[in-house]
Amino acid sequence: MQETLFQTPDVMGSKAEKIYLPGGEIALYRNWMHRDEASVSFEKLSTELAWEQSIVQIHGRKVLIPRLNAWYGDPGAEYGYSGIRLKPRMWTSTLEAVKFKVEATVASEFNSVLANLYRDGRDSVSWHSDDEIELGTNPIIASVSLGAQRRFVLKHRRRKNLAKLELWLPHGSLLLMTGATQHNWYHQLPKTTRPVQPRINLTFRNIQRASPLP
């Protein structure tokens, strides 16, 4: 698969690398946040957020997810996946500051964020799409990476002839997934055996309806 890659200025004056996929669209802002600002945000979020290790249902079994997570957002912005339901905690000042910066960059508003803490290379997230019904049609997912650089992989959900796309997401970067990306592409953050420091990922979303989970 050949991806089309070019740079275009966003509203904040930085550069976005836009990657057009068959049935999807991605934009990567590699230096979206100044390194010092990203480091301060990482340290604050590491201690401020109410990290927990959720239990999900996979093929009828309850298992601990291989990472820590926390859900924050506006009142009523509940979210459900893999048999769990997340009720939002109130925004922290650090999360709000990052959210406002994201909204100014992508010209969209978000009412919630899923924070994931990958403690080392053994922590990961398996193949999935952010296509839950409460996210609406063609959701905009804005993903901020803080801490260690990790490999992010996408594969088409049906077209096996298309090659996987691999991206390295550096400290202080912003990845924007738009259009029908979530309906046509899976993504994952795979495990790695190489030594790697912790990473925090913030995926900002807009919940449009209550979670259907009980």
N, C-alpha and C positions, 0 to 999 in steps of 0.2 A: 504494500500500500504506500502510495506517495502522498505525504501530507503537504499542504500549501502553508508556508510559513513566511510571515512578513511582520514588520513592526509598524505600529501606528500609535500616535500619542493619545493617552487617556485624558480625562478632564483635569487630572492633577499635574499633568506635564510629564509624567514618566512614560515608559514605553511598554507596550503589550505585544507579545508574540501570539498572533492569532493562528490557531491550528484548526483547519476545516476537515472534518471527518465525514464519511458517507452517513448521512442521517444524524449529524451532531455537530457541535461547535465548541471549541475550547480556546480560552485566552490565558496565557501565562505571563504574569508580571514578576520577573525574576528578582528585581531590586525594588519591590513595591514599598517596603519599609526600611528606613535607615537601619544599619546593623546595630547601632547602640540602642535605638528605640525598640528594635525587635528583642534584644537581649533583656532590656528592662521589662518588657511585656511578658517575656517567657518566665522570668523570675517571679514576677507578681502573680501570674496565673498559676504557677506551680504551687503556691501556698494559699492563694485566695479561694480557689475553686473547691467545691465539695466533691472531691474525686471518690468514685466507687467502682466496683467491678460488677457489672450487671450479669445476671443469669439469663440466658436465652434458650429457647427450645429449638433443637435441631434434630429432625427426624424422630420427634417424640421424646428426645432426651434433653434434660436440663444440663447445660454446661456453662462454665464461667467464660466470658469473652476474654481473649488474650490481650487485654489493654485495660486502662482505667478510663472512665467516661463521666461526663457531667452534662446536664441539660439545663439551659437558662433561656428565659424569654419573657414575653408579655403575658399577663394573666390569660388563661384559657388556651395558650399555645401548647397543647399536649401533643405528644408524638408517640407512635407505636411501631415497632418492628420486631420480627422474630419472637413473637409471644410476650413482649414486654411493653409496658406503657410508661412513658416518662412525663412527669408533671414538672413544669418549669419552676426553677428557682428565680428569685429576683436578680436582675442584671447587677453585676458589680461595676464599679467605676472603670476598671481596666477593660472589661468586656465591652462596655458602652463606648469607650474611646476607640477601640478597634472597629466596632460596628459602624460608627459614624464615618470613619475613614474609608471603610469598604463601601458604604452607601454613596459617598461622594465620588468614589472612583468609578463605580459601575452604574450609577444613576438608577438604582433600585433600592427599595426599602426592605428590611428584614425584621421579623418579629421573634426570632428564636435562633439559637446556636447550639450545635452539638460539639462539645469539646472532648477530644480524645488525647490521652497521654500514653505514648508508647515509651515504656521505661527502658527498653533495650531492644536488640535485634530479634528477640524471641516474641515480642509483641507485634501484632499484625492485625489486618482486617482482610477477610476472604472476599472472593468475588461477589459483588452485589451491585444493585442500582438503587439510587434514591428516587424511587418511583411510587412511594406510598400515596394512597388516594388523598390524604390530607394536604399533600404538597401541590395538588392541582395538576393541570396539564402543562407539559413542558416547563418544569420548575427551573428556577435560577439557583444554582448552588455556588456560593462563593467560599473558597477554601483557603484559609491562611495557615502557613507552615511556620513554626517557630522551633528553634533548636536544631537537632541533627538533621542533615540532609538525608532523605529516604527516597527509594525508588517507587514510583507510582505507575501502575500498568493498566491499560485498557484493552478490552477485546470486544468484538462485535457479538451481539447476543445470538445472531442467527447465521451470519455470513462467515463460515469457517475459512473461506478462501482469503479473507482479509488478515493481514499480519497484525500482531499486537503492537500497540504504541506504548513505548516506555518513556517516562519523563522523570528527571531528578528534580525534586522540589527543595530548593535551598532555604536557608534561614531568612525569614522576612519576606517570603514570596507570597503571591496571591494567584490562585488558580480559579478561573471562572468557567463553569460548565453551563451552557445555555441550550436553547432550542430543544430538539428531541433527543439530546444526548442520553438522558436517563432511560428512555424507552428503547434505544437501539444499542447501547453500550453498557457492559459491565466494567467495574474498576476494582482494584485491590491495592493494598499496601503489603507486599509479601514479607515473610520472615527473612532474616539474613544471619549468616554465621559470623560475619565480620564484626569486630568490636564497634559499637555505635552508641553515642550518647542519647539521652532522652529527647523526645520530640513531642511537641504539643501541636495538634491540628484543630482548627476552629472552622466548622462548616456552617456558614450562615444560611438560613432558610426562611421561607415565608409560609407559615401554616395557614391554610385557607379554611379548614374545617376541623372539627374535633376528631380525635383519633377514634376509629371504629372498634378498638379493642375494649373488652369489658373492664 
